[in-house]
Amino acid sequence: MKLIKSLLLGSAAGLTAVAGAQAADLPVKKAAPIEYVRVCGAYGAGFFYIPGTDTCLRVSGRARGEAGYNRSPNRKVAGGGDTSQFRGLLRLNVDARTQTEFGTLRAFARIEAASATGEGKMASGTQARIGNAFFGTGQDAFNRVQDYIQAEKAFIQFAGLTAGRASSFFDFYAHDFEIIGSSLGSDQASTNLFAYTKTFGEGFSATVSMEDPNFRKNPIFSNGGSLPGNTAANAIGQTFLAVGSNAPSPVILNFGPTGAVANVGYVDVVQRSRMPDFVGALRYDQPWGSLQISGAVKDVNIGGFLGTITTAPGQAAIGAGAAAGALAARGITSGAQTDYGWAVQGGAKFNLPFIAPGDSFYLQGAYGEGAANYTGYTSYIGRYTQATGIVSGGPWNVYMNDAVVNPVTGRLELSTSWTVVASYLHYWTPQWRSAVYGSYGEMRQPGGATAALRGLAAGGTGISGLPSANPAALTATSTLVNTSQLVTGASLIWSPVKDLDIGAEGQYIRVDTLNGQRVLNTDTGRLVSGQDTFQARVRVQRDF
């Protein structure tokens, strides 16, 4: 037995030695080193190094739920009747930064998507007009149900250069303390731009920016068409005061022997993207707050003579060549023209920790010509429209055109607008805060063009043979009326835990005519000088 046991143990030892020798001949595969994600503290909380690189990355986002009430005229008015609004919104941010010998190289991207219903600010005509919204096309859902997804931000910053989609450098306050965000003032949260910023001194910076013009253009007033109830005999006269959209705009080519309008031609008033907007800003930042002065120059353009000619009854017709010659004699080459709108803005922000930590106050004012989207004289309903009410289906329209073509001279004339806004944020406790804000602005249509339009439609200005079929409608029309607008509101927000906001805001808006003009309220049939509305909104928002 002992002999057998010794043989077995010896055999096992031999096999083990042979196996060990064979294993020693095999290649050894080492385990890959594990690289753990490291915190990057150079740019603030939330950044970490992308493994294998020296680039720091921060991923963040937002989820938001909103519901609103928007007072609307009764359902007898076309487009009226909607009062409830809802929106669910998501936002994802990616911020990548790398330190280089030229300073920080940064790339920032933000995707935003939402599902919104209702009329007005939630399901926004503005979003649809600039191609961001996909709306429901069902009979009962058209323009009331919208989904959208957009590249809200996508820009690179390097050695003073900013290139891509970012907020306009013209803006300052930009509705920072508001939920609804309808106070008067410039707020182009996303535009395409190329800008250079130079910092100098203690807190000073200067920026020059070339920005996409398509996000700041308001339409040229188009008066193509005719008022209801016109007769064929006075259709030409009444066409000058009609409400249009992007229809060709009529210009008088010549008068007949008796002084009556003989021929009317038409020019293309749809603005094309021809010249970038140029923006400059000078800013000063200190612990006590900030100051900024900014300015912008933009082109306002119309196209050429379209070749269509309308001849009044009893007048001699002319050809396209004669029509073009009549325009050329006024220095208008084939009808095409370009003018230059401009705007200036000044703003101040004051931090007020001596009242409560986090308190601050904004004050801002702007003035411009042919630049309503820079001064911020826009509508609660949305921008990029020549005329709209302050609610869907409102009793009369407010006009916000950048310019009007004078039908007598054929010249392009710019509108003027100005706005002021003040906003104060107060922390009652670290968890409770309120904002109160107010803004006022005025918009005046070009006087020469407006007088010519009204005079022609009324048969006035010494032009004979141009009767008005509806003098009462002429007197009461809201077309190209000068207006003022008041927007004021207040909010209360509770933050029970970090990065969670639960809040509500109420807002009052009033639009009045200037110069004593009274217009026809299409809902009541009465002459009025103003209209107002009230909105309210609740919001629950989580940032991460």
C-alpha positions as CSV (number, residue, x, y, z in Angstrom):
1,M,0.0,0.0,0.0
2,K,2.8,2.4,0.9
3,L,4.4,1.6,-2.5
4,I,1.3,2.4,-4.4
5,K,0.8,5.6,-2.5
6,S,4.3,6.7,-3.2
7,L,3.9,6.0,-6.9
8,L,0.6,8.1,-7.1
9,L,2.2,11.1,-5.3
10,G,5.2,10.9,-7.5
11,S,3.1,10.8,-10.7
12,A,1.0,13.8,-9.5
13,A,4.2,15.8,-8.8
14,G,5.6,15.0,-12.2
15,L,2.4,16.1,-14.0
16,T,2.3,19.3,-12.0
17,A,5.9,20.1,-13.0
18,V,5.2,19.4,-16.7
19,A,2.0,21.5,-16.7
20,G,3.9,24.3,-15.0
21,A,6.7,24.1,-17.6
22,Q,4.1,24.2,-20.4
23,A,2.3,27.2,-18.8
24,A,5.6,29.1,-18.6
25,D,5.9,28.9,-22.4
26,L,2.4,30.6,-23.0
27,P,2.2,34.4,-23.4
28,V,1.0,36.3,-20.4
29,K,-2.0,38.6,-20.9
30,K,-2.0,41.5,-18.5
31,A,-5.3,43.0,-17.3
32,A,-6.0,46.5,-18.9
33,P,-5.5,49.3,-16.4
34,I,-8.8,50.8,-15.2
35,E,-9.0,54.6,-15.7
36,Y,-11.6,56.1,-13.3
37,V,-13.5,59.3,-14.1
38,R,-11.8,62.2,-12.4
39,V,-13.4,65.3,-11.2
40,C,-12.4,68.5,-13.0
41,G,-12.4,71.4,-10.6
42,A,-11.1,74.1,-13.0
43,Y,-14.5,75.2,-14.3
44,G,-16.9,74.8,-11.3
45,A,-19.1,72.1,-10.0
46,G,-20.2,69.2,-12.2
47,F,-17.3,69.0,-14.6
48,F,-15.3,65.8,-15.1
49,Y,-12.5,64.7,-17.4
50,I,-13.4,62.7,-20.4
51,P,-11.4,59.5,-19.9
52,G,-8.2,59.5,-21.9
53,T,-8.3,63.3,-22.6
54,D,-7.6,66.6,-21.0
55,T,-11.1,67.9,-21.8
56,C,-13.5,68.7,-19.0
57,L,-17.2,67.9,-19.6
58,R,-20.4,68.9,-17.9
59,V,-23.8,67.3,-18.7
60,S,-26.9,69.1,-17.4
61,G,-30.5,69.6,-18.2
62,R,-34.0,70.6,-17.3
63,A,-37.5,69.2,-17.2
64,R,-40.4,71.6,-17.0
65,G,-44.2,71.4,-16.8
66,E,-46.4,74.5,-17.3
67,A,-50.1,75.3,-17.5
68,G,-51.5,78.7,-18.3
69,Y,-54.7,80.8,-18.7
70,N,-54.9,83.3,-21.5
71,R,-58.1,85.5,-21.5
72,S,-59.6,85.4,-25.0
73,P,-62.6,87.0,-26.7
74,N,-65.7,85.0,-27.0
75,R,-66.1,82.4,-29.8
76,K,-68.0,84.8,-32.0
77,V,-64.7,86.2,-33.1
78,A,-62.7,84.2,-35.7
79,G,-59.8,82.6,-34.0
80,G,-61.0,83.4,-30.5
81,G,-62.1,81.3,-27.6
82,D,-59.0,79.4,-26.4
83,T,-58.1,80.1,-22.8
84,S,-56.2,77.0,-21.5
85,Q,-52.5,76.3,-22.3
86,F,-50.1,73.4,-21.4
87,R,-46.5,72.6,-22.1
88,G,-44.0,70.0,-21.3
89,L,-40.4,70.9,-22.0
90,L,-37.0,69.1,-21.8
91,R,-33.5,70.6,-22.2
92,L,-30.2,68.8,-22.4
93,N,-26.9,70.7,-22.1
94,V,-23.3,69.6,-22.9
95,D,-20.4,71.9,-22.0
96,A,-16.9,70.8,-23.0
97,R,-13.8,72.8,-22.1
98,T,-10.1,72.4,-22.7
99,Q,-7.3,74.6,-21.5
100,T,-4.9,75.6,-24.3
101,E,-2.0,78.0,-24.6
102,F,-4.5,80.6,-26.0
103,G,-6.9,80.2,-23.1
104,T,-10.0,78.0,-22.7
105,L,-11.4,76.3,-25.8
106,R,-15.1,75.8,-25.2
107,A,-17.9,74.0,-27.1
108,F,-21.5,74.3,-25.8
109,A,-24.6,72.6,-27.1
110,R,-28.2,72.7,-26.0
111,I,-31.1,70.6,-27.4
112,E,-34.6,71.7,-26.4
113,A,-37.8,70.0,-27.2
114,A,-41.4,70.6,-26.1
115,S,-45.0,69.6,-26.6
116,A,-47.3,72.6,-26.3
117,T,-51.0,73.2,-26.6
118,G,-53.3,76.2,-26.6
119,E,-53.0,79.6,-28.4
120,G,-50.6,82.3,-27.7
121,K,-47.3,81.9,-25.9
122,M,-47.4,78.1,-25.4
123,A,-48.3,76.9,-28.9
124,S,-46.5,79.8,-30.5
125,G,-47.0,81.3,-33.9
126,T,-43.4,82.6,-33.6
127,Q,-42.1,79.0,-33.3
128,A,-44.0,78.0,-36.4
129,R,-42.9,81.0,-38.4
130,I,-39.2,80.4,-37.8
131,G,-39.5,76.7,-38.6
132,N,-39.2,75.2,-35.1
133,A,-42.7,73.9,-34.5
134,F,-44.5,71.0,-36.1
135,F,-48.2,71.6,-35.5
136,G,-51.2,69.3,-35.6
137,T,-53.2,69.6,-38.8
138,G,-56.4,68.1,-37.7
139,Q,-59.5,70.2,-38.1
140,D,-59.7,71.0,-34.3
141,A,-55.9,70.9,-33.6
142,F,-54.4,73.1,-36.3
143,N,-51.9,75.5,-34.6
144,R,-53.2,74.6,-31.1
145,V,-51.0,71.5,-30.8
146,Q,-47.3,71.9,-31.5
147,D,-44.2,69.7,-30.9
148,Y,-40.8,71.1,-31.6
149,I,-37.2,70.2,-31.2
150,Q,-34.4,72.6,-31.9
151,A,-30.7,73.3,-31.6
152,E,-31.2,76.0,-28.9
153,K,-27.5,76.5,-28.6
154,A,-24.4,75.2,-30.5
155,F,-21.4,77.5,-30.3
156,I,-17.6,77.4,-30.0
157,Q,-15.6,80.0,-27.9
158,F,-11.9,80.3,-28.4
159,A,-9.5,83.2,-27.8
160,G,-12.3,85.8,-27.8
161,L,-14.2,84.3,-30.8
162,T,-17.8,83.0,-30.5
163,A,-19.2,81.2,-33.5
164,G,-22.4,79.3,-33.9
165,R,-25.9,79.5,-32.4
166,A,-26.0,81.7,-29.3
167,S,-27.8,84.5,-27.6
168,S,-27.5,87.9,-29.4
169,F,-24.9,90.1,-28.0
170,F,-27.3,93.1,-28.3
171,D,-29.4,91.7,-25.4
172,F,-29.0,92.6,-21.8
173,Y,-32.0,91.9,-19.4
174,A,-33.7,89.4,-21.8
175,H,-36.6,88.5,-19.4
176,D,-34.2,87.0,-16.8
177,F,-36.7,87.2,-13.9
178,E,-39.9,86.3,-15.7
179,I,-41.9,83.1,-16.2
180,I,-44.1,84.1,-19.2
181,G,-41.4,86.4,-20.7
182,S,-43.5,89.0,-22.4
183,S,-42.2,92.3,-21.1
184,L,-41.1,94.7,-23.8
185,G,-37.4,94.5,-24.6
186,S,-34.9,92.7,-26.8
187,D,-34.6,88.9,-26.2
188,Q,-33.1,86.9,-29.0
189,A,-32.2,83.8,-27.1
190,S,-30.9,81.9,-30.1
191,T,-29.5,83.3,-33.3
192,N,-26.6,82.4,-35.6
193,L,-23.6,84.6,-35.2
194,F,-19.8,85.2,-35.4
195,A,-18.5,87.5,-32.7
196,Y,-15.2,88.7,-31.2
197,T,-15.0,89.9,-27.6
198,K,-12.0,91.7,-26.1
199,T,-11.6,92.1,-22.4
200,F,-9.6,94.9,-20.9
201,G,-9.2,96.8,-17.7
202,E,-11.0,95.7,-14.6
203,G,-14.3,94.2,-15.8
204,F,-14.6,96.0,-19.2
205,S,-15.3,94.0,-22.4
206,A,-16.2,95.1,-25.9
207,T,-17.9,92.8,-28.5
208,V,-18.5,93.1,-32.3
209,S,-20.9,90.6,-33.7
210,M,-22.1,89.6,-37.2
211,E,-25.6,88.1,-36.7
212,D,-28.2,86.3,-38.8
213,P,-30.7,88.9,-40.1
214,N,-33.5,86.4,-40.5
215,F,-34.3,86.3,-36.7
216,R,-34.7,90.1,-36.5
217,K,-36.8,91.0,-39.5
218,N,-40.4,92.1,-39.1
219,P,-42.4,92.3,-42.3
220,I,-42.8,95.4,-44.5
221,F,-46.4,96.6,-44.4
222,S,-48.2,95.2,-47.4
223,N,-51.5,96.8,-48.5
224,G,-52.4,94.6,-51.4
225,G,-56.0,93.6,-51.6
226,S,-59.2,95.6,-51.0
227,L,-61.6,96.4,-48.2
228,P,-64.9,94.6,-48.0
229,G,-67.8,96.2,-49.8
230,N,-65.7,98.1,-52.4
231,T,-67.1,98.8,-55.8
232,A,-65.1,98.4,-59.0
233,A,-65.1,102.1,-59.5
234,N,-63.1,102.8,-56.3
235,A,-61.2,99.5,-55.9
236,I,-57.8,101.2,-56.6
237,G,-58.4,103.8,-53.9
238,Q,-59.4,101.3,-51.3
239,T,-56.6,98.9,-52.0
240,F,-54.1,101.2,-50.3
241,L,-55.7,100.8,-46.9
242,A,-56.4,97.1,-46.9
243,V,-54.8,94.6,-44.5
244,G,-52.4,92.3,-46.3
245,S,-49.6,89.9,-45.4
246,N,-46.8,89.4,-47.9
247,A,-48.8,90.4,-50.9
248,P,-47.2,92.9,-53.4
249,S,-47.6,96.5,-52.3
250,P,-49.2,99.1,-54.7
251,V,-47.4,102.3,-55.9
252,I,-49.0,105.0,-58.0
253,L,-47.2,105.2,-61.3
254,N,-49.0,108.3,-62.7
255,F,-52.1,110.5,-62.6
256,G,-54.5,111.2,-65.4
257,P,-55.3,114.6,-66.9
258,T,-57.9,115.3,-64.2
259,G,-55.5,114.5,-61.4
260,A,-57.1,111.1,-60.7
261,V,-54.9,108.1,-60.2
262,A,-54.5,106.5,-63.5
263,N,-52.1,103.5,-63.1
264,V,-50.9,101.5,-60.1
265,G,-47.9,99.2,-60.2
266,Y,-46.8,96.6,-57.6
267,V,-43.5,96.0,-55.8
268,D,-42.3,92.9,-53.9
269,V,-42.2,93.7,-50.2
270,V,-40.9,90.4,-48.9
271,Q,-37.5,91.0,-47.3
272,R,-34.7,88.9,-48.5
273,S,-31.6,87.9,-46.5
274,R,-29.0,90.3,-48.1
275,M,-26.8,91.8,-45.4
276,P,-25.9,90.4,-41.9
277,D,-27.0,92.4,-38.9
278,F,-24.0,94.1,-37.2
279,V,-24.0,94.4,-33.4
280,G,-21.6,96.1,-31.1
281,A,-21.7,96.1,-27.3
282,L,-19.6,97.7,-24.5
283,R,-20.0,96.0,-21.1
284,Y,-18.8,96.6,-17.5
285,D,-19.1,93.9,-14.8
286,Q,-18.3,94.4,-11.1
287,P,-19.4,92.7,-7.9
288,W,-22.1,95.4,-7.5
289,G,-23.6,94.7,-10.9
290,S,-23.3,95.3,-14.7
291,L,-23.7,98.1,-17.2
292,Q,-24.1,97.6,-21.0
293,I,-24.5,99.8,-24.1
294,S,-25.3,98.1,-27.3
295,G,-26.1,99.0,-30.9
296,A,-27.2,97.3,-34.1
297,V,-27.5,98.1,-37.8
298,K,-29.7,96.0,-40.1
299,D,-30.8,96.3,-43.7
300,V,-34.5,96.8,-44.6
301,N,-35.1,95.8,-48.3
302,I,-37.9,95.3,-50.8
303,G,-37.7,93.7,-54.2
304,G,-38.4,95.0,-57.7
305,F,-41.4,96.0,-59.8
306,L,-43.4,92.9,-60.6
307,G,-44.7,94.1,-63.9
308,T,-48.4,93.9,-62.9
309,I,-50.3,97.2,-63.6
310,T,-53.8,98.1,-62.6
311,T,-55.6,100.9,-64.6
312,A,-58.4,102.9,-63.1
313,P,-61.7,103.0,-65.0
314,G,-61.7,105.6,-67.8
315,Q,-57.9,106.0,-67.7
316,A,-55.3,105.1,-70.3
317,A,-53.4,101.9,-69.8
318,I,-49.5,101.9,-69.9
319,G,-47.0,99.2,-70.5
320,A,-44.3,97.7,-68.2
321,G,-41.6,99.8,-69.8
322,A,-43.5,103.1,-69.0
323,A,-44.2,101.9,-65.5
324,A,-40.5,101.1,-64.9
325,G,-39.6,104.5,-66.3
326,A,-42.0,106.3,-64.0
327,L,-40.3,104.6,-61.0
328,A,-36.8,105.3,-62.3
329,A,-37.6,109.0,-62.6
330,R,-38.1,109.0,-58.8
331,G,-34.7,107.4,-58.4
332,I,-36.1,103.9,-57.7
333,T,-34.5,101.4,-60.0
334,S,-37.2,98.9,-61.0
335,G,-38.7,99.4,-57.5
336,A,-36.0,97.7,-55.6
337,Q,-34.8,99.6,-52.5
338,T,-32.7,99.1,-49.4
339,D,-32.7,101.2,-46.3
340,Y,-30.9,100.7,-43.0
341,G,-32.6,100.2,-39.7
342,W,-30.8,100.7,-36.4
343,A,-31.3,100.4,-32.7
344,V,-29.4,101.5,-29.5
345,Q,-29.9,100.1,-26.0
346,G,-28.6,100.8,-22.5
347,G,-29.0,98.7,-19.5
348,A,-28.0,98.5,-15.8
349,K,-28.1,95.6,-13.3
350,F,-27.6,96.3,-9.6
351,N,-27.0,93.5,-7.1
352,L,-28.7,94.3,-3.8
353,P,-27.4,91.9,-1.1
354,F,-27.9,94.5,1.6
355,I,-31.7,94.0,1.1
356,A,-31.5,90.2,0.9
357,P,-28.9,87.8,-0.5
358,G,-29.7,87.2,-4.2
359,D,-31.7,90.4,-4.7
360,S,-31.1,92.4,-7.9
361,F,-32.7,95.1,-10.0
362,Y,-32.6,95.6,-13.8
363,L,-33.3,98.8,-15.7
364,Q,-33.1,98.9,-19.6
365,G,-34.2,101.2,-22.4
366,A,-34.0,101.0,-26.2
367,Y,-34.8,103.1,-29.3
368,G,-34.7,102.2,-33.0
369,E,-35.9,102.8,-36.5
370,G,-36.9,99.9,-38.7
371,A,-35.9,97.6,-35.9
372,A,-38.9,96.5,-33.8
373,N,-37.3,93.2,-32.9
374,Y,-34.3,95.0,-31.5
375,T,-36.3,97.5,-29.3
376,G,-38.5,94.6,-28.3
377,Y,-41.8,96.2,-29.3
378,T,-43.5,92.9,-30.0
379,S,-46.7,91.1,-29.3
380,Y,-47.6,88.5,-26.6
381,I,-48.9,86.4,-29.5
382,G,-45.5,86.3,-31.2
383,R,-43.0,88.0,-33.4
384,Y,-42.3,88.0,-37.2
385,T,-45.8,89.2,-38.1
386,Q,-46.9,92.5,-39.5
387,A,-50.1,92.8,-37.4
388,T,-51.7,90.8,-34.6
389,G,-53.8,91.3,-31.5
390,I,-52.6,90.9,-27.9
391,V,-54.7,87.7,-27.7
392,S,-55.8,85.3,-30.4
393,G,-58.9,86.7,-32.1
394,G,-58.4,90.1,-30.5
395,P,-60.8,92.9,-31.3
396,W,-58.3,94.8,-33.4
397,N,-54.7,94.4,-34.7
398,V,-51.6,96.1,-33.5
399,Y,-49.1,96.8,-36.3
400,M,-45.4,96.2,-35.8
401,N,-43.9,96.7,-39.3
402,D,-40.3,97.6,-39.8
403,A,-41.3,99.9,-42.8
404,V,-44.0,101.0,-45.2
405,V,-43.8,101.8,-48.9
406,N,-45.3,105.3,-49.5
407,P,-47.8,104.7,-52.3
408,V,-47.4,108.2,-53.7
409,T,-43.6,108.5,-53.8
410,G,-42.8,104.8,-53.9
411,R,-40.1,105.3,-51.3
412,L,-39.5,103.0,-48.4
413,E,-40.1,104.7,-45.0
414,L,-39.1,103.2,-41.6
415,S,-41.2,103.0,-38.5
416,T,-39.8,104.0,-35.1
417,S,-40.2,102.3,-31.7
418,W,-38.9,102.6,-28.1
419,T,-39.2,100.6,-24.9
420,V,-38.2,100.8,-21.2
421,V,-38.4,97.9,-18.7
422,A,-37.6,97.6,-15.0
423,S,-37.5,94.3,-13.1
424,Y,-36.8,93.5,-9.4
425,L,-36.1,90.1,-7.9
426,H,-36.5,89.7,-4.1
427,Y,-35.7,86.7,-1.9
428,W,-38.1,86.6,1.1
429,T,-36.2,83.5,2.4
430,P,-33.7,81.3,0.7
431,Q,-36.6,79.1,-0.4
432,W,-39.1,81.9,-1.4
433,R,-38.6,84.6,-4.0
434,S,-40.7,87.0,-6.0
435,A,-40.2,89.1,-9.1
436,V,-42.1,92.2,-10.1
437,Y,-41.6,93.9,-13.5
438,G,-43.1,96.6,-15.7
439,S,-42.4,97.8,-19.2
440,Y,-43.8,100.5,-21.6
441,G,-43.2,101.2,-25.2
442,E,-44.5,103.1,-28.2
443,M,-44.4,102.4,-31.9
444,R,-45.0,105.1,-34.6
445,Q,-45.6,104.3,-38.2
446,P,-43.9,106.5,-40.8
447,G,-45.9,109.7,-41.1
448,G,-45.6,110.4,-44.8
449,A,-46.6,106.9,-45.9
450,T,-49.5,106.7,-43.4
451,A,-50.8,110.1,-44.5
452,A,-50.6,109.1,-48.1
453,L,-52.4,105.8,-47.5
454,R,-55.2,107.4,-45.6
455,G,-55.5,110.3,-48.0
456,L,-55.7,108.1,-51.1
457,A,-58.3,105.9,-49.5
458,A,-60.4,108.9,-48.5
459,G,-60.1,110.7,-51.8
460,G,-58.1,113.4,-50.0
461,T,-54.6,115.1,-50.4
462,G,-55.9,117.1,-53.4
463,I,-56.3,114.0,-55.6
464,S,-59.6,114.1,-57.4
465,G,-61.6,111.3,-58.9
466,L,-60.8,108.8,-56.1
467,P,-63.9,108.4,-54.0
468,S,-64.2,106.5,-50.7
469,A,-66.9,103.9,-50.5
470,N,-66.7,103.5,-46.7
471,P,-65.6,106.7,-44.9
472,A,-66.6,105.3,-41.5
473,A,-64.4,102.2,-42.0
474,L,-61.5,104.5,-43.0
475,T,-62.0,106.6,-39.8
476,A,-62.2,103.5,-37.6
477,T,-59.5,101.3,-39.2
478,S,-56.6,100.1,-37.0
479,T,-54.3,99.9,-40.0
480,L,-51.0,101.6,-39.3
481,V,-52.3,103.2,-36.1
482,N,-49.6,104.4,-33.7
483,T,-49.8,102.5,-30.5
484,S,-48.4,102.2,-27.0
485,Q,-48.1,99.0,-25.0
486,L,-47.9,98.4,-21.2
487,V,-46.8,95.0,-19.8
488,T,-46.6,94.4,-16.1
489,G,-46.5,91.3,-13.9
490,A,-45.4,89.6,-10.7
491,S,-44.5,86.1,-9.6
492,L,-44.0,84.0,-6.6
493,I,-41.6,80.9,-6.7
494,W,-40.9,78.3,-4.0
495,S,-37.8,76.2,-4.0
496,P,-38.3,73.5,-1.3
497,V,-35.1,71.7,-2.3
498,K,-32.1,72.7,-4.5
499,D,-32.8,73.0,-8.2
500,L,-36.5,72.6,-7.9
501,D,-38.8,75.6,-8.6
502,I,-42.6,75.7,-8.1
503,G,-44.0,79.0,-9.1
504,A,-46.8,81.1,-10.5
505,E,-47.0,84.4,-12.4
506,G,-49.7,86.8,-13.4
507,Q,-49.4,89.4,-16.1
508,Y,-51.4,92.4,-17.4
509,I,-51.0,93.8,-20.9
510,R,-52.7,96.9,-22.4
511,V,-52.4,98.4,-25.8
512,D,-53.6,102.0,-26.6
513,T,-53.8,104.1,-29.7
514,L,-51.8,107.3,-29.8
515,N,-52.9,110.8,-31.0
516,G,-56.5,110.3,-30.0
517,Q,-57.2,107.7,-32.7
518,R,-60.2,105.4,-32.1
519,V,-60.6,102.1,-33.8
520,L,-63.4,99.7,-34.4
521,N,-63.7,96.8,-31.9
522,T,-64.8,94.0,-34.2
523,D,-66.2,92.1,-31.3
524,T,-68.6,94.8,-29.9
525,G,-68.9,97.1,-32.9
526,R,-67.9,100.1,-30.8
527,L,-65.1,102.6,-31.3
528,V,-62.4,102.2,-28.8
529,S,-58.9,103.5,-28.1
530,G,-57.4,100.5,-26.3
531,Q,-57.6,96.8,-25.4
532,D,-56.2,94.8,-22.6
533,T,-55.8,91.2,-21.4
534,F,-54.5,89.1,-18.5
535,Q,-52.5,85.9,-18.5
536,A,-51.5,83.6,-15.7
537,R,-49.1,80.6,-15.6
538,V,-47.9,78.0,-13.2
539,R,-44.6,76.2,-13.5
540,V,-42.8,73.2,-12.0
541,Q,-39.2,73.0,-13.0
542,R,-36.3,70.7,-12.1
543,D,-32.7,71.6,-13.2
544,F,-29.9,69.0,-12.9
